[in-house]
């Protein structure tokens, strides 16, 4: 862990307090009408950071929480909460981390160094994807193309606004929620959405 990462880890509680007081990065959007996606997320292939490739159909009948991540962000400490959430919901929830350097160049490492950082410092055991682009650009990751385009997912056009935005997909492949960065993994909002 670099000196910057250690400082960010220490100031995380202050960042959470600031966001709570200001109400920033706390947006939660919900698919209240349970709109089914025109295109199935289960057809999308995902390249993991170890070079293997899977299709998301592997996770049918489970909830999927997709999170864009970064190692040098004020929210990086959310890896702890994500791992606890993953561990406490084994068998019914999969968490997929998507490292990206799109916000403030806060993920400059390669796939090996990212995995090592997450494992050593936060005990991450949930799958990490190959580092990719999550913003709406011609090279946007295919999963984020689906997540941020209502023509594909049925209702949401929201690309990540910063690191650690979260998208929840239910057991039938329906995108149900979008949570901005400051919504912590163990927040009542996310716990309730997973349990519903």
C-alpha positions in Angstrom: 0.0 0.0 0.0 1.4 3.4 -1.0 1.6 6.4 1.3 -1.3 7.9 -0.6 -3.4 4.8 -0.2 -2.7 4.7 3.5 -3.8 8.3 3.9 -7.0 7.7 1.8 -7.8 4.7 4.0 -7.4 6.8 7.1 -9.6 9.7 5.9 -12.3 7.5 4.5 -14.6 8.0 7.6 -14.3 11.8 7.1 -15.2 11.4 3.4 -18.3 9.4 4.4 -19.2 12.1 6.9 -18.7 14.8 4.3 -20.9 13.0 1.8 -23.6 12.4 4.4 -23.7 16.1 5.4 -23.6 17.4 1.9 -25.7 14.6 0.4 -23.2 14.2 -2.5 -22.7 11.0 -4.5 -25.7 9.4 -2.7 -28.1 9.1 -5.7 -30.1 5.8 -5.8 -32.1 5.0 -8.8 -34.6 2.0 -8.8 -36.4 0.1 -11.5 -39.7 0.5 -9.7 -41.7 -0.9 -12.6 -39.5 -4.0 -12.9 -38.9 -3.3 -16.6 -37.2 -6.3 -18.3 -34.2 -5.7 -20.4 -34.6 -5.9 -24.2 -31.1 -7.5 -24.4 -29.9 -10.2 -22.0 -26.9 -9.4 -19.8 -26.3 -13.2 -19.7 -25.1 -13.1 -23.3 -22.2 -10.8 -22.4 -18.7 -12.3 -22.1 -16.4 -11.0 -19.3 -12.7 -11.1 -19.3 -11.3 -11.6 -15.8 -8.1 -10.0 -14.6 -6.4 -13.5 -14.7 -7.0 -13.7 -18.5 -9.9 -16.2 -18.3 -13.2 -15.4 -20.0 -16.7 -16.2 -18.7 -20.2 -15.4 -19.7 -22.6 -13.8 -17.2 -25.0 -16.7 -17.7 -22.7 -18.4 -15.2 -24.5 -16.3 -12.5 -28.1 -16.9 -13.5 -30.4 -17.3 -10.5 -28.1 -15.1 -8.4 -28.1 -11.4 -7.7 -25.1 -9.6 -9.3 -23.6 -6.5 -7.9 -21.3 -4.8 -10.4 -18.9 -2.1 -9.1 -16.4 0.1 -10.9 -13.3 0.2 -8.7 -10.0 2.0 -8.2 -7.0 1.6 -5.8 -6.2 5.2 -5.2 -9.7 6.7 -4.5 -11.1 8.0 -1.3 -13.7 5.3 -1.6 -11.2 2.5 -2.0 -11.9 1.3 1.6 -15.3 0.2 0.3 -13.5 -3.0 -0.8 -13.8 -4.1 2.9 -17.6 -3.6 2.8 -17.9 -5.3 -0.5 -16.0 -8.3 0.7 -18.1 -8.6 3.8 -21.3 -8.3 1.7 -20.0 -11.0 -0.7 -19.0 -13.3 2.2 -22.3 -12.9 4.0 -24.4 -13.7 0.9 -22.4 -16.6 -0.6 -24.6 -18.7 -2.9 -27.1 -15.9 -3.6 -25.0 -12.9 -4.6 -22.0 -12.5 -6.8 -19.9 -9.2 -6.7 -17.9 -8.3 -9.8 -15.3 -5.6 -9.5 -14.3 -3.6 -12.6 -11.1 -1.7 -12.1 -11.0 1.5 -14.2 -8.7 4.5 -14.5 -11.5 6.8 -15.7 -11.8 9.0 -12.7 -8.8 11.1 -11.6 -6.4 8.5 -12.9 -6.9 6.6 -9.6 -6.2 3.1 -11.1 -2.9 3.2 -12.8 -1.8 -0.3 -12.0 -1.9 -3.3 -14.2 -4.2 -6.3 -13.7 -1.7 -8.2 -11.6 -0.8 -5.3 -9.3 -4.6 -4.5 -8.9 -5.4 -8.0 -7.8 -2.4 -8.2 -5.4 -3.4 -4.8 -3.9 -7.0 -5.9 -3.4 -6.1 -9.3 -1.9 -3.3 -8.2 0.4 -4.9 -5.0 1.7 -8.7 -5.9 1.7 -8.9 -9.7 1.5 -10.9 -9.5 -1.7 -12.1 -12.9 -2.9 -14.9 -11.8 -5.3 -14.0 -11.8 -9.0 -12.2 -8.8 -10.6 -12.5 -8.0 -14.3 -9.7 -7.0 -16.5 -9.1 -3.2 -16.2 -11.3 -1.4 -18.7 -13.2 1.8 -19.6 -16.6 2.2 -17.8 -17.5 5.6 -19.3 -19.6 6.1 -22.5 -16.9 6.0 -25.1 -16.3 3.9 -28.2 -14.2 1.5 -26.1 -16.6 1.2 -23.1 -16.6 -2.2 -21.5 -19.5 -4.3 -22.9 -21.1 -4.8 -19.5 -21.1 -1.0 -18.9 -22.6 -0.5 -22.3 -25.5 -2.6 -21.2 -25.7 -1.0 -17.7 -25.7 2.6 -19.0 -28.0 2.2 -22.0 -31.8 1.9 -21.6 -32.1 0.4 -25.1 -30.2 -2.6 -23.7 -31.2 -2.7 -20.0 -34.7 -1.4 -20.3 -34.7 1.8 -18.2 -31.3 3.2 -17.1 -28.9 5.6 -19.0 -26.6 6.2 -16.1 -22.9 5.6 -16.5 -20.7 5.7 -13.4 -20.3 9.2 -12.0 -17.2 8.3 -10.0 -15.4 5.2 -8.7 -17.4 2.7 -6.7 -20.8 3.2 -8.3 -22.9 0.0 -7.9 -25.4 -1.7 -10.2 -27.7 -4.5 -8.9 -29.1 -7.1 -11.2 -31.7 -9.6 -9.9 -31.8 -13.4 -10.3 -33.7 -13.0 -13.6 -31.2 -10.7 -15.2 -33.2 -7.5 -14.6 -31.3 -4.3 -13.6 -33.0 -3.2 -10.4 -30.8 -0.5 -8.8 -28.1 2.0 -9.4 -26.2 3.3 -6.3 -23.7 6.2 -6.5 -20.3 6.1 -4.9 -21.1 7.3 -1.4 -23.8 4.6 -0.9 -21.7 2.2 1.2 -21.8 -1.6 0.4 -23.3 -2.4 3.8 -25.8 0.4 3.8 -29.5 -0.4 4.6 -30.4 0.6 1.0 -28.1 -2.1 -0.5 -28.9 -4.7 2.1 -32.6 -4.3 1.5 -32.3 -4.4 -2.3 -30.3 -7.6 -2.1 -32.7 -9.3 0.3 -35.8 -8.3 -1.7 
